[in-house]
Amino acid sequence: MPAADRFSGVFAPVITPFHEDLSPDPERLIAHCRWLLSEDVGLAVFGTNSEANSLSVPEKIELLDRLVENGIDPARMMPGTGCCALTDSVTLTRHAVNSGCGGVLMLPPFYYKGVSDDGLFRSFAEIIERVGSADLRIYLYHIPPVSQVGVSVELVERLTRAYPDIIAGIKDSSGDWNNTLALIERRGADFRVFSGSETFLLRNLRAGGAGCISATANVNPAAIRRLYELWQTPAATELQRELHELRDCLPMPLMIPALKAVVATFLDDPEWETVRPPLTPLGRDHRDLLLKKLAELKFAMPGRSAASSSRL
């Protein structure tokens, strides 16, 4: 399979806006996706920071349809389609393929803990066989700090041997650089390894990785993309340091409400702060501290900064 058919670069796990009644807000989502694409960042809709596991299968299908109907290029999308229920994963994955998505980001079934690689292999294989499309490209999603069910290097090798044209890459959100490096070093010729944070972007690219799929690409896409483009230049080390500085402003346990608070501030649109339970909006103290840190960094969101001068 030619490498051109595989993703590389920077992707945002696109935050999902909700109305006050907690229903998804497709209009705000469309606008946010258009802005991200204008910054040359791909769209990993229905990722962790999209509150994907708080969305139903019909809601995800409806949102994906609305995006495509409104001109969002599906070839730039990597929707999350991995669910606990095999049939849900098949339904979402088939719909993504039929919609023309360039790939899907697939969690393992994560409810049962301590499952074997044999069981996980069978799950991924069943999805692939049931979807039955040569156009399917799966990017595995390894996030054991959240899912508690990992995708081992050995399982990756087994899957790529069995389905070399389908298993296209992996997002490693383990936070363990040694694991990411092992995936890069043991990958197949066209297997794409994405870091789960821009924290590791420069190391990822220098080692032969494909880029990153990072929460903060929702608010800082241009700077992350700039490092991706200039990683081989003398400026790369300083660009990486600046990305660390911005990332450190965002409280990791509260990443989703923090990202939404930033977008709400720059758009002067408080409804953007809405999250679905069990999450709660960022508390006032956390919000004030976050905005203070961003102001000190002179942070901006070009193209989404209508309120920055008055609210920061």
N, C-alpha and C positions, 0 to 999 in steps of 0.2 A: 504493500500500500504506500503511495507516495506521501512524503512528509507534509506536503501542502494540504492534505486532507485532515490534518490534526491541528488542534489549537496550540497556540503559544501566546505569551504576552501577559497582560494584566486584566483580571476579571474582578468585578464587584459582586459579592453575594447581596443582591439588591434588597435593601430594606423595603418592607411592605407597608404602605400607608393604610390606615383604617379611618373610617368615619367614627363619629362619636358613639354610634350604636354598635361599634366593633365589626361592622361589615367592611370587606376590602374596598379600597378606593382606587378604581382603575385609572381615573383621570390623573390623579397625582402620580401614580406609578408610571404611567406613560410619559409624563413630563420628566420624571427623574431618569427614566431609561434613555430618553432622548438626550438629556444633558450628559449622561455618562458616555454614550456613544460619541457625542461631539468631542469628548476628551480622549477618544480612542481607547476606551476601556470596554471590555466585553461584559456580558450580562449573565451572571450565575443566579438567575431568579430561583426562588424556592430553596435557598441555602439556609444555613444555620441562622445567619443574621437577618434572613427574610422572615423569621418566625414560621418557617415552613411546616414544622410539626404542630403548629397551631392552626393550620389551614386544612380544610377537607380536600379530598380529591376533586369533587365538582368545582370548588372554588379555584383550585389551581388551573384546572382546564379552562374555566371561564376567563381567568386573568391572562393566561397564555393566548387564548383566542383574541382577546381585546388588544393585546400588544401587537400581534401580527396584523390584525385588521386595521390598526392605526399606523402601520408603516414601520414598525420596529423590525429590523431585519432578523429573521429567525436564525440565519447562518451565524449571527454573532451571539447567539444564546446557548447557554449550557444549563438548562433547568434541572433542579434537583428532583429526581424521580424515585429515589430509594425509600421504601416504606417498610413497616413491620409485616404487613400482609403482602404475600407474594402477588396476589391478583391486583392489588392497588399499584404495586410497582410496574406490573405489566401494562395496566391501563394507562398510567401516566407516561411511561416510556414509549408505548406505541403512539400515543397522541403527540408527543414531542417529535418523534420521527416523522409522522405524517404531516406535522406542521412545518417541517423543513429545518428543525433545529440542528445546529452543527454538531451537537453532542449532548450528552446528559451527564449529570453529576450524581453518582449513585452510592448512597449509604448502604451498608449491609443491614439486614434485618437485626434490630438492636434491642428488642425487648428481652429476649432470653439471653442470659449471660453464660459464659463458659462454653459456648458452642464451639465445635471443632471446625478446622479448615475444610474438612470434607463436607460438613453441613453448609458452610458458606459457599463453597464451590458449587454445590448442588443448587443453592438459591440463585446465584448469578447465572448459572447455566440454564436453569428453567426460564428465567426472564428472557435471556437471549433467544432460546429456542422458541418460546411462545410468541415473542414479538416477530421473529422470523424475517428480519429485514437486513439486507446487505448494507443499508444506509446507516444502521445504528453504530454510534461511537460512544462507548462508555468510558467515563473518567471516574474511577473508583474514589471513594471518599473515606479517608482514614482519620478519624477524630476520636480516639479512645478516651480523652479526658471528659468528653460529653457522652458519647454513645456507650462506652464501656465494652464495646465489641470492635476489635481492630481488624485491619486487613494486613496480614503479615507479608513480608517480602516473599516468603515461600508460596503463599497463596497467589500473589501477583504473578510469579513466574509460572505457576500452574495454569492460571487463567490466560495468560498471554500465549502460552504454548497451544492451548486448546482453541482459542479464539483470537488469533493474531490480528485480524482485520477489525475486530469489534472492540477489544479492550485497548483503548487508545492512550490512557494515562491515569494519573492519580493526583489527588490533592492530599498532601500530608499535613494535617493539622495536629500532629502529635506534640509539637513543640520541641521535638528531639531532633536536632540537626543530624546526628549520626544516623538516625533512621532514614531521613531524607537522602543523605549521601549514599546510603546503602541501596536505596531504590534507584538513584541515578546511576550508580556504578554497575548495577545488575540488570538494568532495563534492556529491552530489545532496542533495535536500531531506531525505531520511530516512537517509542513509548515516552510520553511527555510527563515529566514530574513537576508539579506545581507546589510551591511552599504555601502553607496556609496563612502566611503573614508576610508583609513586606519587610519585616525584621530580618528575614533570611534571604531577601531577594538577591542581593549582590553575591552572596555565597552560592546561592542556587545557580545563578547564571554562570559564574566562574567554574562551577563543577560540571556544567553541561545540562542543567535543568531548563525548564521551559518558561518560568515566570512565577507569578503568584496569583492566588485568589484570596483577596484580603478584605476584611470588613471595612477598613478605613479608606478603601478605594471609593466608598460611597460619598466621602466628603473631601478627599485629598487625591483625586484621580490623576491630575496633571503631573504632580510631583512624583508619584509612583511610576507613572508611564515614562517620565523623563529619565529616571534611573534605568529603567528597562532599555531605553534607547541608547544611553550613554555609559553603559556599564563597563565598556572597554576603554574609556577615556580617563585621564587623570582626575576628572571631576567626580568620579564615581564614589570615592570614599566619603567625600563631604556630602554628597547627595544622600547617601545611605544614613549618615549621621543625622541629617535634617529629618529624614523619615522617622528615625528612632525618637527624636525629640517630640515630634507631633504625636506619634503613637503613645508615648508615655503620658500624654495629657488625658487619654481616654481610660476610664476605670474598667479593667478587664471584666470583673464580674457583672458590670452594668453596661456592657458594650452596646447592646441594642438600644436601650433607652437613651444612652449618651449620644449615639449617632443621630437618633431622631431629634434630640434636643438641639444638636448643632444645625441640622437642616431646618428645623422649625425657626430657629433664631435668624438664620440667613435669609429665609423666605418671609419672615414675619408672619408665619402661618402656624399658630399654636396647635392646630389639629394634627400636625405631623407628629406631635409627641405621643399620640395615642398608641398604646401597645395592647395586645390581647392578654388577658389573664392566662396563666398565673403571673406574667410579668407585670410590673408596675412602672409608671413614668419615673423619670429621674427626679429625686427629691430636690428641693430648692437649694439646700446647701451644696450638694454635689454639682448641681447645674451652675450655680454661681461660681464655684471654684473652677469648673471646667471652662466656662466662658472667660474667666480671668486669665487662665493659663493661655488660652488661644489668643486673647488680646495681646498678651506679652510677646507672643511669637509673631504678632502681626499677621495672623492667619486669615485667609480669605478663600471664598469659593467663587472664582470668576464665573460669571454667567448665572450665579444663584445668590447674589449678594445684595439683594434689594434692601435688606434691613441691617447690614453689617455696621454701617456708620452710626446708627442710633441705638443698636441693641448690645454691641460688644463694649 
